[in-house]
Amino acid sequence: MAVQRDQVVAAGLQLLDKEGVEGLTLRKLAQELDIKAPSLYWHFANKQALIEAVADALLKDVAREVPPDQDWRATLEQIAAEIRHALKARRDGARLFAGIFVIADNVLRTGETMISALVDAGADIELATTSVFSILYYVLGLVTEEQTYAHDESRRAYFEEQAYERFPRVYEARDVLLAHNFDARFSSGLALLLDGVSARLRAATSSS
């Protein structure tokens, strides 16, 4: 029986957890499925196509249940948190998206929901799209750090030694810079972004 596309994607997610993004190859995936590699070319022309399909699958549960009467800020907060959760759920989830532009249902649905929330609130399409991209970049960057962060007190001592005399403001900021409470960092950073979007939105709606 021929392997189905959804079977391949599911196996790709498992391989991602097992091998990381570098190990997500058509050859290894064929081994996992116990089939010949050429069989996969019916579904994916190359490794890039496979990576895009697996990346899209990561967002399958994102932006599925957004209350219709929810305001734009709550919607963006909800979806940003859902994206973060989805990326963290898989090994190298954020790195998988690095440098690719996925054109597939789950990614497009997520983008549509976020952009629509802002347009419905009075933003033009450029402001809405730029805002959504900025939020996505922030989430991807933060989750990349979350998934690679290794707490090491010896590095803190070295950091303080280097910064103490020559970089006083960086030294003063050491507790913030070296904190590993990513939940708090996520919330505060997202709030800063959304405050900026809110200011732009107020300016746009007042001028019109």
Secondary structure, DSSP 8 states (H G I E B T S, - for coil): ----HHHHHHHHHHHHHHH-GGG--HHHHHHHHTS-GGGGGGT-SSHHHHHHHHHHHHTTTTTS---TT--HHHHHHHHHHHHHHHHHTSTTHHHHHTT----SHHHHHHHHHHHHHHHHTT--HHHHHHHHHHHHHHHHHHHHHHHH----HHHHHHHHHHHHHH-HHHHHTHHHHT---HHHHHHHHHHHHHHHHHHHHHHHHHH-
